[in-house]
Amino acid sequence: MTQVPLEITCSEVQAWRGAAQDFVLVDCREADEHELVAIEGSLLLPMSELMVRHQELNSHRDQPLVVYCHHGQRSAQVTAWLRQQGLAKAQSMTGGIDAWAVEIEPGMARY
């Protein structure tokens, strides 16, 4: 089995969305950040709640998971941890929602 890269770019995620690729988009920011701005269709699973809520992802074990945060640091940590839990298809979106706002949705609020 081919190793899934640890990171995925915003443009690759957008291409998946356009092609109706089956994947789960996970926002690991906190609820107040998610309320400010979020990528449509994302599942909010804050990094601070990951230890108690990660089982919510068990039904998606065989699907690609794309994790994003503000700039990419938290999502990289969450992705590494999820992979340790057996979610081998987890990937961190490079640059986070800030890069998404610049590259994909220029009208999106930035903070």
N, C-alpha and C positions, 0 to 999 in steps of 0.2 A: 504494500500500500504506500502510495506517495505521501510524503510529509506535507501537510498544509502549511504554507508560510505563516509566520507569527503575525505579520501585518498585512493589511489590505488598504489600498488607496481609496480616497473618496470617489474618484472617477470609476474605479472598479465596482464599488458598491452601487453607484448610480447605474452602471451598465447592468448589474444584476437586477436592480429594480425594474429597469426598462424591459428586460428580457423575462420578467416574472419568475426569476430564479427563486427557488424555495430556500429561504434562509430566515433567521431570526435576528432582528436588530435590537441590541440591548444597550440601554442608556445607563451607565453606571455612575452618573452624577447624582447629586442629592436632589430631593424633591423640589426645593426652592429654585434650583438651577433649571430643572426640567419645566417648571411653571413659567420661567422666563422665555425659554425657547427650546424646542425639541424637533427632532426629525420625525415626520409623520410616520405612524405605524410602529414606532419603537416601544419596547417594553422597558419600563422603569424598574431597575433593580440596583439601588444605590450600593456602592462599594461598602458603605458602613453597615449594610444589612445582609451582605453576601453570605456570611457564615451561617446565618439562620434561614436564609431564603433560597440558597442555591439549588435545593431540590426541585424548585419550581421549573428548572430547566431540564429536568430528567426526561421529560417527554420529547425534548428536542435533541436528545443525545446523538442522533444520527444525522441531524441537519447542520449545515454551516451556521455558526453564530458569529455575528459581527458586533463587537463591543466598542462603544465610543464614550468619550468623556469631553472635557472642555478642550484640552490640547493634545491628549494622547498618553500622558504619563499614567494616570489611574487605569485607563483601559488596558495598557500594557501589563500592569500588575494583575488586574482582574483576569485577563486572558491567560497569563502564565498559571495562575491559581486554578482556573477552570480546567486547563489542560491536565494539571496534576490530579484533578478529580475525575478524569476520564473523558472529558469533552474535547476530543482531539481535533475537532474542526473549528474550535474557537479562534477568532482572529481579532486583532486590535486595529481600529480604523486610524490610520496615520493622520496626525494633526487634529483629530477630534472634530467637534461640531464647529469650532472656529474655522478650520480649513474647509469644512463643508459649506459654511456661509460664504466664504471667499470664492471657492471653486464651483460650487453646484447651485446654491441659492443666494445670489448676491443681495436680494432684498431682505434676507433673514436678519433678525436682530443679533447683534454681537455684544458681548460683555467682557 
